[in-house]
Amino acid sequence: MPSNIDETDNHMDLATLNFKPLNLLIFPDWNQPEESLYLELELIIRSLVSHRDRDFLTLLIDVSETLENSELEASLIVSDIVMNLLMEEDLDINCEPEIILLENLNRSQWSDILPHIQYRIKLKAENHQAIAESGTAQIPVVEQEQLSDITLDSQALILREFGNQLYLQGRYEAAIKHYQRFLVSQTGDIELYGNLNECLRNLNRIEEAIAILEEGIRHYPTAGKLHFELIKICQQNRRTKQAISNAEIAADILPNEYVFKLFKHLTLPIVYNTSDEIKFYREIFVRELDKLIQQTSLKTPENKINAFRGFSSFTNFYLAYQAHNVVESQSKYANLLHQVMAANYPQWVQPQSMPPLLENGKIRVGYISSYLHSYSGTLWLTGWLRYCNHQQFEIYCYYTGNDPDPITEQFRQYSHRFRHIPHNLEAVCQQIIDDKLQILVFPEIGMDAPTIQIAALRLAPVQCSAWGHPVTSGLPTIDYFISSELMEPETAQLHYSETLIKLPNIGVAYPKPTVGKLNNSRLDFDLREDAVIYLCCQAPFKYLPQYDFILAEIARRVPQAQFIFPRGELLRERLKLAFAAVNLDSEDYCLFRTIPTRQDYIAINFLSDVFLDTFTWSGGNTSLEAIACNLPIVTCPGEFMRGLHAYSFLKMLGVTDTIAQNEEEYIQIAVNLGRDSDWRRDIAERMSQRQDDLFDDKVCVTALEYFYQKIVLERLK
């Protein structure tokens, strides 16, 4: 249906008009015989529907100076023509043209519109008075027969600008069309290839995204941004060897771009195919890290800044997902980073003396993160701050990201000083120095590259990491790792370069998740009503290949099983092999669903029967949300703290029936839960009754603050 603009829109918002790169205007004489009017409009609209650039055209139709209710009449005529054309077999049903009806616009409104009009189409019968009053005399005029000759080849810059606007609006399909049409006649710039890649990635058109980056690199071989994106997209889509090969090429072309040396030597798979592959890449990482250390020079100012910039765009995040003790490798890597930061900021790596307490006797504690918003690695921190003893502590928060939301406001509310300093490392470091903290805490170290760089400096006399990312930092500048008694094995100190501090219980005062009530049915998510639904909601890199057989074995024993993976698409091919080994088709059991909103995710928890935790790296926030939904959790404690999250939660709840000691026991518990709905209900009821024992635990906050006081007072003696 055509849209309508009339004289009542005194202050015309051009953003509401769907202008396109090529906008055509006509002034029909609406008082001519209806048959003639209809035929002429049909001829024009038919030409547009079949036009080569129809996706980039808008037709504006003046409906001025006609009979009463003329706009309605014009709209009906145009709609009737369009519908008839689209019903013809030789025309694409998806080719409905963009049409805007303009009724009795004043001169000011015409002045707003005319700069966007490229041509006026001359008609046999026209409203000459409207043409004169509109001020369109300077617009080029074309005959209807010439419409097929009008193309966008001469309007390439407009196409690109429209593509950029659509990209920024998140209208990726439309942006892709505009960018691709631009590339028919022009070579794009680096920004265009980058934007087009991102549009394609957002629509999961990975092959096309890789191809467009490769095309961009052929045109701009020294464009570091395009090389970077190509390496990342290959790594993130299980093409590790291709990612490393691309990094080697980039490192050769751009030898001063240190980030490509990091990718060349230290790129790891996100998802492994076999346990042997894990061992293979672990050995490669150790060997290549030694090479990188030997090859890294910090002798010149250029060397120093290039290495600094490289580390600002790289993390070794995936190293710890190989299920082994990473303290040695992590420490080597972290010491290299520390050397780079010390070379660039020698004034910020010197030991800090403990500042005296304030006159009121309060200890100044700072928390710094790029994720002081709704994010799994920092959401737990709100409890430490909410229950802080403000008579004894002053809380400083440093938010270095820029995605504020209601959780950000909680951090602001719980702070004495809230510093929002986005994406400016030097500014935030100087602010921390000026604030003269006694203690600086990093809720996570390992997920955000600039945060790791800041942690490699000495900005406070005592610096701590916590379990937002439950892996040792390896950094000589981090003194303590604040963890949990229930999550650490007896030999836990061997897993950390920092001194380990074990707070009571789970170590955090996790706020009880707000989950509401279920308002959906299984049909809303295309789930079988009779299925036993096992929720497998961890990130794909937490699933190691040596445990794939467990899901297949559960399916073999529970034929009505459905495993739902909200984030598991990368596992699809691997699971096919595991299920085929027991003569099953994984596609009959495994559902890969993108869940767009948290509300939908919570609904999936309510609709599921069993939560299957991952081996070696347990679910943290996901397990706590499952508990809030009273969803039974099957878990098997791992060797390291990161494999003991769900175990610790269930221990604190006192609901330990579903904690397995080995793989076979894990399978049996999962099978029994699937078969026995009464047992599931019993566990869910007990979880419901004991949630207050788990959430908002203030005991750990008291212990945390005792630790803070102890270390500060010791250093002030």
N, C-alpha and C positions, 0 to 999 in steps of 0.2 A: 504494500500500500504506500502511496506517496505521502510525504510529510508536508505540513502546511505552515507557512509563515505569513502573518498579516500585519496590518498597520498598528495593531494594539501592542506589538512587541517594540515599544519605542526605543528601548536600549537593547539593541540586538546583540545577543551573545553568540559570536560566530562559532564558538566551540560546539554549540548545539546543532549547527548545520553540518551535515556530513559531506563537506567539500572533499573532493578527491583531486589527484594531480591534474585531471582534465575536466573542466566544468564548462558545460555548454548551455546556452540560454535561448529560449524561443518565446515569441510574443504572438500566440495564435489570435485570430479574430474569432471570438467566441459567438459572434452574432451571425456568422455565415451558416449556411444550411448544415444541419447536424451530420448528414452523410459525408459531406465534403470535409468537415472538421475531423470526423472520425478517421477517414481514410488518410488524411495528411498526418495526423498524430500517429496512426498505426505505422505509416511508412518511416517516420522518424524513429520511433521506439524500436521497430524491427531492425533498423540499421544499427542502433546502439547495442541491442541484444546480441547481434551477430558480429559485433566489432571485435577486432583482434585485442583491443585494450579495454574490453567492457568492464573488467574488474576495477578499472581505475577511472571510470567515467561517472559524472553526476549530470543529470539533465534538470535544469531549472525552468519551470514553466510559469509565465506570467498569466494570472487569471483576473486581471483588473478590468473594470468597466464592463461588467457583464450583468446578467439579470440577477434578481434577488435569489438568494441561496445558491449563487453561482459557484462558490467554492465547493459546496457539496456536490453539485452537478459535475464540475470539472474533475473532482476526485473520483467520482463514480465512473466517468468516461475513461479516465486514464487507467483506473484499476481494471476495468473491463477489457481494455486493450491488452494490458500486460498479461492478464490471466489467459486470454485467448491465445496470445503468442506462446506462452509457456506450455500450453496444452498441445501445441503442434509437435509432432514426433521428431521433426528435424532440428528442434531447438533444445538446448540444455535446460533441464528443469531448474537448475541452480543458478540461472543467469538473470534473475530478476534485477532490473536496473535500479539504480538509486535515483529517485525522482523527488524534487522539492517543488511545491506549489507556492507561488509568491502572489499575495493578494493585496492590491492597493498600497504598495510600499510608498513611504514618503521619500523625499530627496536624500535625507540623511541616511536612511536605511539603504538606499541604493548605493550611496557613497561607501558604505561599509562592505557591500557585497561585490561591487564591480571589480575591485582589484584581484578577486579570485576567479574571474571569468576569463577564459581564454578565447572563446569564439561565440558569436551569435549565429544561429542557423537561420537562414532566410527561408520564409514560407511563402507559398503562393498567396495566401490571404493572411495579413498581419494586422495587429492593432498598432497603427502608426502613431496615434496619440500617446499610447503608453511608451513606445520606443523613444519618442521625443522627450517625454517628461522624465524618463529614467536616467537620461544622460549617458546612454550607451553608444553614442556616435563614434567614440574612439575604439570600440571593440571590433576586431576583425570579423568580417562577415563571410560565411561559407554557404554554399548551396548544399542541399540535402545529398546530391549526387557525389559531393566531395568528402563526405564524412568518412568513407573508408580510407581516404588518403591521409587523414589526420592521425598521426601516431605520437607516441610519447618519446620518440627518439630525440626530439629537439627539446623535450621537457625533462631531461634526465635528472637535473638538480632538484626539481620539484619532487620527482619520485623518491629520491634519496631522503629528502626532508620529511616527506610523508611517512616513509618507512621508519625514520628515527622517532617521529611522534608516536606512531603506533607501537613501536618497541617500548618506549617509556611508559605507555599506557598499559602494557602487558597484553596487548592484542597481537599475539605472536603470529598467528596464521596470516593475518592481514599484512603485518610487517614483512613476513617472508615473501609474499607475493610482490610487494613493492620493491624490495631489495632485488629479488630475482629478475624482475622486469628491468630494473636499472642496469643489471649486469649483462642484459642482452646486447646493449649498445655501448656500454661504458665499462671501464675497469674501476672497481670500487677502491676506496681508500682503506687504510688499516682499521679505522673505526667501523666501517660498514661490515667488513669480514668478521670482526669481533662480535658485533651486534647480531649479525645473521647466525653465527655459530650459537650464540646464547639463545636466540629464538628457537632454533632447531633442538637444542638440548632440552629446553623447557618442555618441548612437545615429545621428548624421548625419540627424536629422529637422529639417532647417534651416527649412523653411517653417513648421512648427509652432512651432519655437523663436522665430522672428520674431513670429509671431502672439501667442504668450503674453507676450512682452515688450511688444508694442503694447497688449495688454489690461491689463497691469500699469500701463503709463504712463497709460492712460485713468483708472484708479482713483487713481494716485499721480503726477500730472503733475510734481511737483517731486522725484521720486526719482532723484537723479543716477546711482545705481548702475544702474538699469534703462536710462536713456538711454545710459550708457557701453556697456553690454553690447549694446544694439541697434546702436549705431554700429559696434562691433567685428565683430559677426557679419555685418553687411552688407558691410563692407570685406573680410572674410576669405572671402566667398563671391561675389566678382565683382560686387557691387552698389555700386560706388563712388559713383555719383550719389545713390543712396538714403542711403548713409552720410553724405555731405556734407549732404544735406537734413535728415537727422535731427540732425546736429550743429548746423545753423543753428537748428532748433527748440529744441534743448536750450540753446543759447547765449542765445536770447531769453528762455526761461523762467527760466534760472539764470545771470544775467549775471555773478555773482561766481565762478562755477566756470570758472576759466581753462582747464581741460583742454578744455572744449568750444570755446573760441576756437581752441585748437591744432588740434582736429579739423576745425573749420569751415574754417580757412585752409590747412591743410597735409596733409589726407588724400590719400593716393595710392593708385592701384590696386595690388593684389598681382600680378595677371596682366593684361597688356595684350592688346587685340585686334589692334591694328595698330601699325606703326612710327609712323604719324602721331599715334596716340593717345599714344604716349610723348612726342613733341615737344609735344603739346598740354598734357599734365599737367606737363611740365618747365617750360613757360612760366608756367603757372598757379602752380606752387610759388614761382617767383621773385617773381612779382607779389604773391601773397598773403602771402609772408614779409615783404615790405616793408610791406604794410598792417598786419600783426600787430605789427611792430616799432614802427610809428608809433602804434598804438593801445594799446600796453602802457605802463601807468603804474606806477611803483614809489614813488609819493610818500607813500602812507599805509601804516601797518602791515598793514592788511587787504589792500591791493594786493600787498604783498610776499609775505605768506603764501599768498594765493590763487595767485599765479604759481608759487611754489615747489611747492605741492601739484599744480598742473597738470602741471608738468614731471616730477613723480614718477610719473606714469602715462602718459607719452607718449614715444615716440622717433620719429625720422625715418628709421628703419631702411631703408625701401624706396626712399629717394632714390637710393642708389648702384646700384640694379638697373636704371637706365635707360641704362647703357653710355655715360656721358660723364664728363668730369672734374668732380667735384662740389666741388672745393676752395673755390670762391668761395661757393656756396650754403651749404655745410657750415660755413664760417667765419662767415657772417652768422648762421646759426641758433645756432651754438655761442657766439658773442659775446652774443647775447640771453640765452641760458641762463646764461652767466657773470655777466652783470649781475644777473640774478635771484638767483643764489647769493651774489654779493657783497653785495646788499642785505639778505639774510637772515643772512649770516655774515661780516660785515666783518672779523672777527678771523682768518678763515681764508683770506684772499686776499692777504695781504701777502707780499712776498718773504721767503724763508727763507735764513738764512745756513747755510753748511755746518757741521754739527756736527763736533767733533774725532773722530778715530778712537778706538775703544776702546783700552784699555791693551794688549790683545793685537794691536793693529794691524788688526783686522778691519773691513771695510766692512759696514754694515747695509743690506740690500736687502729691501724689502717687495714682496709681490705681493698684489693685492687683486682679488677677483672674487666675483660671486654664483654662479659656476659651478665651484667647486673640487670637482667630482664628475665622473662620467662624462658628458662633454659635448664636442661637437666644437670649441667655441671655446676650450677650455682643456686638453684631454687632452694636447696636444703639450707643455704646460709642464712636465709631470712629468720630461721628459728634461733640461731646463735645471737642475732642482733635483737630480735624481739624480746628475748628473755635476758638480755644483758643487764647487769647491775650498773645503772647509770650514775650511781653515787660513787662508784669506784673507777669507772672507765669512760673515756671520751672516744666515740667511734667516728672514724673518718672513712668514707667510701670514695673510691676513685673509679669512675665508670669511663673506660676508654673506648667502648663501643658507641654505637649511635642508633640503637633500635629500642628506644624507651617504650614502656608499656606499663600497665598497672603494677606489675611486680617491681619495676624501677621505682615507682612511687613509694612502694613499701620500703625499699632500701633507703630512699631519701628520708622517709618518715622516721626510720630507726637510727639515723645518723645524726651526730652533732654537726658534722660538716660533710656535705655531699658535693664532691667535685666531679662535674661532667666535663671531661677533657678528651673528646673523641679523636682518635687517630693522630696523636701528636706525642710521640715518645719523649722528646726532650722536655716539652712543657709539663707533662705529668711527673716526670722524674724530678724536675726542679721544684714542683709543688710539694712533692713528698719530702724532699730535703728541707724545704722551708717550714713544713708543718712539724718537724722535729719529733717524729714518732718514736716511741719506744719499741714497738713491734709492728712489723708489716706482714700481712698474711695474704698469700695467693690461694684463693679457693680451688683453683686448678692451674696446673702447669703442664702444658703438652698439647693443648688443642688450638691455641691462638699464637701465631708466630711472634708478633710484637710483645705479647705478654711474657713469652719465654725469654726474649731479649732483655726485658726489664728485670726479670727474675735473675738474670745473669750479672746484674749490678748489685752494689751494696748501698742501699738507700736508707736502711735502718739498722740499728745495732743487732736486732734479732729479726730474722726472716724465716717464715714458715710456709709450708705448703699443706694443703688438705686434700681430701679424697674426691674432689670434683672430677679429677682425672687420677684414678687410683694406682699411680705408678711413680716410682722414685723420679725426681727431677734429674738426679745425677750432678746437680750444680754445686760448686763449692761455696756459693753465696747463699744457699738455703740450709738453715741450721737444723730445723725440725720438720718432721712429717707428722701431722696430727691425724690419727686414725681412730680405730675402734677396738675395744677389747674383744668383742664377739667376732670380729672379722679377721683377726690376726692369729696365725699359728704360732707355736712356741718359738720357732726359728725365724720369726718375721724380720728381726733386725738385719739378717743377712740379705734381705731384699731391698735395702735402702742405703743410700749414701748419707742421708740425713739421720739424725737421732730420732728414733721412733717414739712418739707419744701416743699411748693408747687410752682414749677416754672411755668412760663406762658405757656399757650397752652398745648401741650402734654408733655412738659418737656425735650424733646430730639430733637437734630438736626438729625433726621433719614435720612441717605443717600438714595436718590431715587433709588429703585432697578432697576438693569439693566435687562430688560425682553426681549428685542429684538422683533422679529416678529414671528408669528405663522408659522411653517413649517410642521405641522402635521394635520391629519384629525382625526375625531372621530373613524374611522375604525382602526387606529393605536393602539387605546386603547380599542377596542372591545366595543365601545359605540354606541348606536343606533342613527342614523342620525335624527330621528323624536322625540327623547326624550327631555324632559326638564330636564337638568342636574343640580342638586343641589350639590354643593361641600361641603362636611362635613370633613374637613381636620385636625381637632384638635386631640391631643393625646387622647386615650380612657378614661383616668382618668378625663378628663374635662366633659365627658358626664354623667350626673346624671340620675338615673332611672326615677325620677318623671317627666322628660321631654321627655321620649321616645315616648309618645302618640302623640307628636307634629308632628314627621316625618310621623307616620301612618296617621294622619289626613290630612296632606298635600297630601300624596299619594291618599287618598280617594277622594280628591277634584280635584287632577291633575293626572288622570289615566296614562298619559304618563311620569310621573316623574321617574327619576333615581337618586338615592343618591349614590355618590361615596365616599368611605371611604379609603383614602390611608393608614390609620393606625388603622382601626377600627375592626380588626378581633375579638378582645376580646368582642365586643358588639354584635356579630352575634346572640347568643342564646337569649339575652335579647330582641333584636329587633324582633325576631320571635314571642315572646309573645305579644309585643305591636301591631304588625300588625295583628296578629290573633284576637285580641280583636275587630277589625273592619272588620273581615272576609277577610283579605288580607294575602297573602304569602309574607313575607319580601324578600324572595329570588328572587321574580319577580321585586323588586324595588331597593334593596341594593346591590351595587357592592363593594367588598372588593379587592382593587388593591394595590399591592406593586409597588411603583413608584421609580425606581432605581436611577434616576439622578435629579438634580435640573432643568435641561433643560426640562425633561419630566413633572416635577411638574408644571413648568410655563406654559407648553403647556396645561395641564389639566385646569389651571385657564382660559386660553384663550378660551378653548372649552366648559367651563361650562356656564350656564345661570345665576345662582344665588349662592352666597356664604352664607351658613347658619352658623351664629356664634353660639357659645355655651352659654347657660345660666350660670350665676354665675362666670364663669371664661372665659373671652373673649379671642379671638385670638389676639396676638400682632403682631409679624412678619408676620404671615400668612395673617392677615387683611391688613397690609401695602402692601404686595405683590399682594393681590387681587386688591387693589386700583390701583396699578401700571399697572395692566392688565385691568383696567376699568370694573371690575366685580362687579355688584351690591351686597351689603352686607345687610343682614337682621340681626338686633341685637336688644337685649332688655337689657337696662342697669341694672346692678346688684347692690347689696347693698355695695359691697366693691370695692376698686380700681381695683382689679383684674378682676372685672366684667364690667369694663367701658372702656376698650381699644378701641374697634371698635366704640363705641359711641363717644368717644373723637375725633377719627380720622374723623368721618363723620361730627361732629360739626365743626371742624376746616376747613373742606372742604366746609362747607355750603350746603352739600347734606344730608338733614335730613329726606327725605321722607320715608326711610326704617328703621327708628328707631321706634321700638314698645314700648308700655308702659306696656304691659301684654302679657300673653301667647296667648290669642285669637287674639289679634292684630298682633302678630308675625306670626301666622298661616295665617291670612288673607293677610298680606303683601306678604308673600312667595307665596301664591296661586295666587294672582293678578300678581305678577312678572312672575310666570310661564305661566300664560294665556295670558299676554299682552306683546308681543315682542316690541311694539312701546314704552311702558313705560321703558322697560329694556334699549332700545337704548338711550332714553332720559337721563336716569340716568348715563349711561356709558359715554355719551358725556359730561355731566356736570362734572363728575369726572375727565375726561381727561383734561378739560379746567382749573381746579382749583388745580391740583396736586402741583403746585409750592407754593400754600398756606400752604401745609402740610409738604413737604419734605425739608430737609436742613434748618430748621428754626433757625436762629441765635439769635432770641429774647431771647429764653430760655438760651442760652449760656451766654449772657450778664448778665442775672439775676443770673445764677449760680455763675459767677465770682464775682458779687457784694456780694453775700452771703459769698463766701470764704473770700473776703477781710474784710467784716464786722466782722466775728467771729475771724479772726486772729488779727485784730487791737484791738478789744475789749479785747482780752486776753493779748495783749502786753502792755496795759495801766498800 
